């Protein structure tokens, strides 16, 4: 009996040892991007490595933008939340599939408010006045300024870019992992659109006559000076304010002088295109939940920062012909930072399989 008991113990120990070896061989490999599967014949394991991944993502974030203006503009910009998305292709190197590189196409859009409260422009002798037969081809100086309130534009900006990043990923568990990306973002196309404006302007004129004096329209007073003015300063000299000032300007405008108050633009340029080729900096870090061997859902935090430039040569907000050019075209440089969340789904492509023999009972792999 004692011998029989000893034999049974030896058999049980051998079976237990063999099961342990088999369990180790069939245990899912780590990381989950390389999960093993048992072959049909039960004698081998098929180990699949997923090097290529494609993903589609949406993102939202808060933006902070600062601008450098052209000329004497003092425009400020308050930006709002940004929305966008991207498609991305990732390749992870070797059988470990941990370190890789990614590239994609990203688009983003955000809105904001441009405010200009100190605009004034003097165009010296650049025009001749042919509206009135009493002053044929007379050169004059045009002064254009804000009527009262600041100019406010509601604008939206849109960008298309190419992010290229180095990527590193790891795993917290067989179904949950993480991924970190760092790299440049190449600006492909960056545009802006003015959606609305409240712009109103005052037009004043100074005629540099070299002959006899002229009458100041609306006053009945002779002005013997060589410079014949229809300006705010001249109106103030005669204590014309409120309704009197409006009547003064209205009388001059009625006499075909190129002046007026509260004038709205007669035509608009509401679009701007910034220079392409600028490079931004991008950092992403997030968590992936693997739904299966080839599908994952990703939640990622990101930060992106960079600048775009604009050609502001000869920029005018509005000219003597009442042609209005959006404040977007008066931005020489815009530096924007955006931080937010990116949510998407990934799918593995081009599987690579490797046959791996299972452990033999009682032997280590």
Backbone torsions as a table, in degrees:
resi	resn	phi	psi	omega
1	UNK	NA	-41.8	179.9
2	UNK	-63.2	-40.3	177.7
3	UNK	-64.4	-42.1	178.7
4	UNK	-60.6	-43.1	179.4
5	UNK	-62.1	-39.6	179.4
6	UNK	-66.0	-40.4	179.3
7	UNK	-63.8	-43.3	179.3
8	UNK	-62.3	-39.9	178.3
9	UNK	-63.2	-40.6	179.5
10	UNK	-65.5	-40.3	178.8
11	UNK	-64.2	-44.1	-179.7
12	UNK	-63.6	-40.2	180.0
13	UNK	-65.4	-40.1	179.6
14	UNK	-65.3	-41.3	178.7
15	UNK	-64.6	-42.7	180.0
16	UNK	-61.9	-42.1	-179.9
17	UNK	-65.6	-39.2	178.7
18	UNK	-67.3	-40.1	179.2
19	UNK	-64.5	-37.6	179.8
20	UNK	-63.1	-41.2	179.5
21	UNK	-66.4	-41.7	179.6
22	UNK	-64.6	-41.5	-179.4
23	UNK	-61.8	-39.7	179.2
24	UNK	-65.4	-37.4	179.7
25	UNK	-69.1	-32.3	-174.9
26	UNK	-97.2	-2.1	179.2
27	UNK	-65.8	135.3	-179.5
28	UNK	-53.9	133.4	-179.3
29	UNK	-66.8	162.0	-177.7
30	UNK	-124.3	123.9	13.5
31	UNK	-85.4	172.9	-176.6
32	UNK	-68.1	-16.4	175.9
33	UNK	-68.5	-6.8	-178.1
34	UNK	-132.2	49.0	-178.1
35	UNK	-70.3	130.8	179.2
36	UNK	-83.3	153.8	174.8
37	UNK	-129.0	144.4	179.8
38	UNK	-76.8	134.6	179.3
39	UNK	-68.0	164.2	-177.2
40	UNK	-63.5	-33.3	-178.3
41	UNK	-82.1	-3.4	177.4
42	UNK	72.9	4.0	-175.7
43	UNK	-110.1	-1.5	178.5
44	UNK	-145.2	164.4	177.5
45	UNK	-115.3	133.8	176.2
46	UNK	-98.4	115.0	-175.5
47	UNK	-102.7	114.3	-175.4
48	UNK	-103.0	127.8	178.2
49	UNK	-108.5	129.4	-178.9
50	UNK	-106.6	101.7	-179.1
51	UNK	-90.9	-34.0	-177.4
52	UNK	-102.1	134.3	175.3
53	UNK	-135.7	138.4	174.0
54	UNK	-118.0	141.9	-177.1
55	UNK	-139.4	153.1	173.1
56	UNK	-124.4	132.8	-170.5
57	UNK	-139.9	153.7	170.4
58	UNK	-120.5	147.1	178.8
59	UNK	-139.2	154.6	172.9
60	UNK	-142.3	150.4	-177.4
61	UNK	-167.5	170.6	176.3
62	UNK	-96.9	139.7	-178.7
63	UNK	-113.4	151.2	174.0
64	UNK	-136.4	117.2	-173.4
65	UNK	-124.7	140.6	172.4
66	UNK	-125.8	145.5	-174.2
67	UNK	-128.0	152.4	170.8
68	UNK	-112.1	124.8	-172.6
69	UNK	-93.7	159.9	174.5
70	UNK	-82.7	146.2	172.8
71	UNK	56.4	-130.9	-176.5
72	UNK	-98.5	9.6	179.4
73	UNK	-63.2	147.7	177.7
74	UNK	-123.8	35.2	-174.3
75	UNK	-63.9	138.2	173.0
76	UNK	-114.7	156.6	-176.0
77	UNK	-133.7	124.7	173.8
78	UNK	-113.3	117.0	-176.1
79	UNK	-102.3	162.6	-177.2
80	UNK	-118.5	-166.2	-179.6
81	UNK	-67.1	150.8	-180.0
82	UNK	-110.1	146.7	175.5
83	UNK	-127.9	149.4	178.5
84	UNK	-178.8	-163.8	-179.3
85	UNK	-167.4	177.5	178.4
86	UNK	-161.7	159.1	168.5
87	UNK	-119.2	142.9	-171.1
88	UNK	-142.3	141.0	173.2
89	UNK	-116.2	128.8	-178.9
90	UNK	-121.7	141.3	174.2
91	UNK	-127.0	126.7	178.7
92	UNK	-111.0	134.2	-168.5
93	UNK	-81.0	144.4	169.7
94	UNK	68.3	-173.1	-179.8
95	UNK	-73.9	-22.9	178.5
96	UNK	-75.4	-30.5	177.5
97	UNK	50.5	47.6	-178.3
98	UNK	-110.2	-40.9	-179.5
99	UNK	-105.7	135.9	-177.8
100	UNK	-157.5	-167.8	179.8
101	UNK	-137.5	147.6	-179.1
102	UNK	-130.6	155.4	173.9
103	UNK	-150.0	150.1	-178.5
104	UNK	-164.2	-175.1	175.2
105	UNK	-123.2	125.3	-175.5
106	UNK	-122.5	145.2	174.3
107	UNK	-133.1	149.0	-176.6
108	UNK	-150.6	151.4	179.8
109	UNK	-145.3	136.3	173.4
110	UNK	-147.0	159.7	-176.8
111	UNK	-117.1	171.9	-179.1
112	UNK	-174.6	-174.2	-176.7
113	UNK	-132.5	122.1	175.4
114	UNK	-98.6	133.3	-178.2
115	UNK	-129.4	127.8	176.6
116	UNK	-126.7	117.3	-173.9
117	UNK	-120.1	8.0	-177.4
118	UNK	-132.8	21.5	-174.0
119	UNK	-70.6	132.5	171.4
120	UNK	-157.8	135.0	-177.7
121	UNK	-138.4	135.7	177.1
122	UNK	-114.5	123.4	179.4
123	UNK	-107.6	103.2	-171.2
124	UNK	-83.0	114.5	171.7
125	UNK	54.0	25.6	-174.8
126	UNK	-88.5	-4.7	-173.3
127	UNK	-134.7	160.3	170.9
128	UNK	-120.7	143.0	-174.6
129	UNK	-100.0	112.4	-179.6
130	UNK	-112.8	9.1	-175.0
131	UNK	-75.0	-28.8	-175.4
132	UNK	-116.2	128.1	-177.7
133	UNK	-65.7	-16.0	179.5
134	UNK	-78.0	-10.2	-179.4
135	UNK	-137.6	62.3	-175.6
136	UNK	-63.7	126.8	175.8
137	UNK	53.0	35.6	179.0
138	UNK	-79.4	124.1	175.1
139	UNK	-71.1	145.4	177.8
140	UNK	-149.5	163.9	178.3
141	UNK	-105.0	129.5	179.9
142	UNK	-101.6	131.5	174.9
143	UNK	-114.4	124.1	-179.9
144	UNK	-120.6	128.9	-178.7
145	UNK	-144.9	169.1	178.4
146	UNK	-68.9	140.8	178.9
147	UNK	-66.2	-53.0	-178.6
148	UNK	-155.3	-64.6	-175.6
149	UNK	-82.7	158.1	175.3
150	UNK	-65.3	149.4	173.0
151	UNK	-75.5	127.7	178.5
152	UNK	-124.7	126.1	176.6
153	UNK	-116.3	133.0	169.3
154	UNK	-91.8	120.3	-173.4
155	UNK	-128.2	160.6	172.2
156	UNK	-133.6	144.9	-178.7
157	UNK	-124.1	143.1	-174.9
158	UNK	-134.1	138.4	-179.1
159	UNK	-137.5	146.8	169.9
160	UNK	-123.2	133.0	-174.7
161	UNK	-146.4	166.7	-179.7
162	UNK	-119.8	99.7	175.7
163	UNK	-83.3	135.2	176.2
164	UNK	-129.2	119.8	-173.7
165	UNK	-131.8	154.9	165.8
166	UNK	-89.4	138.6	-173.5
167	UNK	-126.8	145.6	175.0
168	UNK	-138.8	132.9	-179.6
169	UNK	-133.4	157.0	177.6
170	UNK	-149.8	-172.7	-170.6
171	UNK	-140.5	134.7	175.6
172	UNK	-87.1	-29.7	-177.3
173	UNK	-157.0	174.2	179.0
174	UNK	-60.8	-12.1	-178.4
175	UNK	-125.9	-6.5	-177.1
176	UNK	-127.9	128.3	179.7
177	UNK	-135.6	-175.5	178.0
178	UNK	-137.3	163.1	177.8
179	UNK	-149.0	137.7	178.8
180	UNK	-124.1	135.9	-179.5
181	UNK	-132.6	142.7	176.7
182	UNK	-143.2	135.6	177.5
183	UNK	172.2	179.4	-179.8
184	UNK	-84.9	158.1	173.8
185	UNK	-124.5	120.8	-177.3
186	UNK	-95.4	120.8	-179.7
187	UNK	-72.4	122.2	179.0
188	UNK	-98.1	-39.7	-176.7
189	UNK	-157.7	127.8	-177.2
190	UNK	-138.1	117.5	-176.6
191	UNK	-131.6	161.1	176.2
192	UNK	-135.4	152.0	180.0
193	UNK	-135.1	131.0	172.5
194	UNK	-84.9	122.4	-179.1
195	UNK	-91.1	-29.9	179.1
196	UNK	-162.5	158.6	175.0
197	UNK	-151.2	151.8	177.8
198	UNK	-107.4	18.8	-168.8
199	UNK	-60.4	130.5	171.5
200	UNK	-140.3	141.3	-172.2
201	UNK	-133.1	155.8	170.0
202	UNK	-104.8	135.1	177.0
203	UNK	-111.7	127.8	176.7
204	UNK	-123.4	159.9	-178.2
205	UNK	-140.4	144.2	175.0
206	UNK	-129.2	120.6	178.5
207	UNK	-100.6	124.3	-179.3
208	UNK	-91.2	64.8	-179.7
209	UNK	-68.3	142.7	177.5
210	UNK	-111.7	6.3	-180.0
211	UNK	-108.2	-146.4	-175.9
212	UNK	-68.1	160.3	179.8
213	UNK	-66.1	162.5	179.5
214	UNK	-120.7	165.5	176.5
215	UNK	-85.5	140.8	174.9
216	UNK	-76.7	114.8	-175.8
217	UNK	-54.3	130.8	174.5
218	UNK	88.0	-2.5	-176.7
219	UNK	-114.5	-27.6	-176.1
220	UNK	75.8	6.1	-179.0
221	UNK	-102.3	138.7	179.6
222	UNK	-77.5	138.4	177.6
223	UNK	-119.2	98.3	-174.7
224	UNK	-78.5	-3.9	-177.4
225	UNK	-65.2	154.4	178.6
226	UNK	-66.4	-33.7	179.2
227	UNK	-90.0	119.1	179.7
228	UNK	-98.5	113.9	-171.4
229	UNK	-110.4	138.6	165.4
230	UNK	-124.3	83.3	-169.8
231	UNK	-136.8	167.8	175.9
232	UNK	-64.6	-38.6	-179.0
233	UNK	-66.5	-36.1	177.2
234	UNK	-69.0	-38.8	176.6
235	UNK	-63.3	-40.9	178.5
236	UNK	-64.6	-33.4	179.0
237	UNK	-60.2	-32.6	179.1
238	UNK	-101.3	19.1	174.6
239	UNK	56.4	39.3	177.8
240	UNK	-96.6	114.1	178.6
241	UNK	-132.6	165.1	175.9
242	UNK	53.9	-127.3	-178.0
243	UNK	-59.3	-33.6	179.3
244	UNK	-64.9	-42.0	178.7
245	UNK	-64.6	-41.9	178.9
246	UNK	-63.4	-39.4	178.2
247	UNK	-66.9	-37.8	178.1
248	UNK	-61.5	-49.8	179.1
249	UNK	-66.2	-38.6	178.9
250	UNK	-64.5	-38.0	177.8
251	UNK	-65.2	-41.5	179.5
252	UNK	-67.0	-41.7	178.7
253	UNK	-64.8	-36.2	177.2
254	UNK	-65.9	-22.3	176.3
255	UNK	-90.6	18.7	177.6
256	UNK	68.4	20.0	172.0
257	UNK	-79.1	144.7	-176.9
258	UNK	-80.5	61.8	-178.7
259	UNK	-133.6	167.9	176.8
260	UNK	165.3	171.2	178.9
261	UNK	-132.5	145.4	-178.9
262	UNK	66.6	34.8	-176.4
263	UNK	-84.1	130.2	175.8
264	UNK	-93.4	152.2	-178.8
265	UNK	-60.6	145.0	178.0
266	UNK	-89.9	-21.8	176.2
267	UNK	-148.6	155.3	-172.3
268	UNK	-130.5	141.4	162.9
269	UNK	-110.5	108.6	-171.6
270	UNK	-104.2	8.5	-176.6
271	UNK	-123.6	154.9	177.7
272	UNK	-143.2	143.0	176.6
273	UNK	-124.3	120.5	-179.9
274	UNK	-88.4	160.1	-178.3
275	UNK	-66.0	140.7	176.2
276	UNK	-90.2	168.3	177.3
277	UNK	97.3	-8.6	176.7
278	UNK	-68.0	152.5	-176.4
279	UNK	-117.6	130.2	174.8
280	UNK	-107.0	172.3	179.8
281	UNK	-117.6	135.3	-173.9
282	UNK	-129.5	136.4	172.7
283	UNK	-130.4	132.3	175.8
284	UNK	-130.9	144.0	174.6
285	UNK	-150.3	128.5	-176.6
286	UNK	-159.2	-177.6	-176.3
287	UNK	-117.6	141.1	177.6
288	UNK	-118.4	134.0	175.2
289	UNK	-111.0	117.4	-175.5
290	UNK	-85.8	112.1	178.8
291	UNK	-76.1	-30.8	178.0
292	UNK	-156.9	-169.3	179.9
293	UNK	-66.4	-22.9	-173.6
294	UNK	-123.0	-0.2	-178.5
295	UNK	-126.4	140.4	174.1
296	UNK	-146.3	151.1	172.3
297	UNK	-106.4	135.6	-173.1
298	UNK	-123.0	133.5	174.1
299	UNK	-121.4	119.0	-168.1
300	UNK	-131.1	136.1	168.8
301	UNK	-94.1	143.4	-177.4
302	UNK	-142.1	158.6	173.7
303	UNK	-141.4	131.5	-179.7
304	UNK	-135.2	137.8	-178.6
305	UNK	-143.6	136.5	179.1
306	UNK	-178.4	178.2	-176.2
307	UNK	-129.0	156.2	170.0
308	UNK	-131.0	151.5	-178.0
309	UNK	-115.5	161.2	-179.2
310	UNK	-141.0	144.8	176.2
311	UNK	-83.2	109.5	-175.0
312	UNK	-108.2	17.3	-179.7
313	UNK	-60.7	132.8	176.8
314	UNK	61.4	28.4	-179.3
315	UNK	-71.9	134.9	170.8
316	UNK	-130.6	132.8	176.8
317	UNK	-66.2	-43.6	176.1
318	UNK	-151.1	147.4	-178.9
319	UNK	-113.6	-175.4	-176.0
320	UNK	-65.4	-18.4	178.9
321	UNK	-94.7	10.8	177.1
322	UNK	66.5	30.0	175.4
323	UNK	-89.2	118.9	-173.5
324	UNK	-100.4	132.1	-179.2
325	UNK	-118.5	119.3	-173.8
326	UNK	-48.8	146.3	177.5
327	UNK	-59.2	-20.5	177.3
328	UNK	-58.1	-35.6	-179.6
329	UNK	-77.6	-7.0	174.5
330	UNK	-95.2	5.7	178.0
331	UNK	-91.3	114.7	179.2
332	UNK	-78.3	-35.7	-179.5
333	UNK	-150.5	138.1	175.7
334	UNK	-127.5	121.8	176.1
335	UNK	-106.9	123.8	-176.8
336	UNK	-126.3	140.6	172.1
337	UNK	-122.2	141.2	-179.3
338	UNK	-137.3	132.9	176.7
339	UNK	-131.3	137.6	-178.6
340	UNK	-176.4	-157.7	-178.1
341	UNK	-118.7	146.6	178.7
342	UNK	-127.7	125.7	-178.5
343	UNK	-123.4	132.2	-178.5
344	UNK	-160.9	-177.0	-179.4
345	UNK	-131.2	140.6	-177.8
346	UNK	-119.6	149.7	178.1
347	UNK	-135.7	137.3	-179.0
348	UNK	-82.9	144.4	179.0
349	UNK	-125.6	157.1	169.3
350	UNK	54.4	64.6	-178.1
351	UNK	-64.5	146.3	171.9
352	UNK	-117.5	127.8	-177.4
353	UNK	-112.8	145.5	178.4
354	UNK	-133.2	132.7	178.5
355	UNK	-85.7	127.3	-178.9
356	UNK	-126.0	124.5	178.9
357	UNK	-72.2	140.9	177.7
358	UNK	-72.9	164.1	176.4
359	UNK	-64.9	145.2	169.6
360	UNK	-85.0	142.8	-178.1
361	UNK	-54.1	132.8	176.5
362	UNK	84.9	-0.4	179.5
363	UNK	-125.9	145.1	178.8
364	UNK	-79.1	153.5	178.3
365	UNK	-73.9	NA	NA
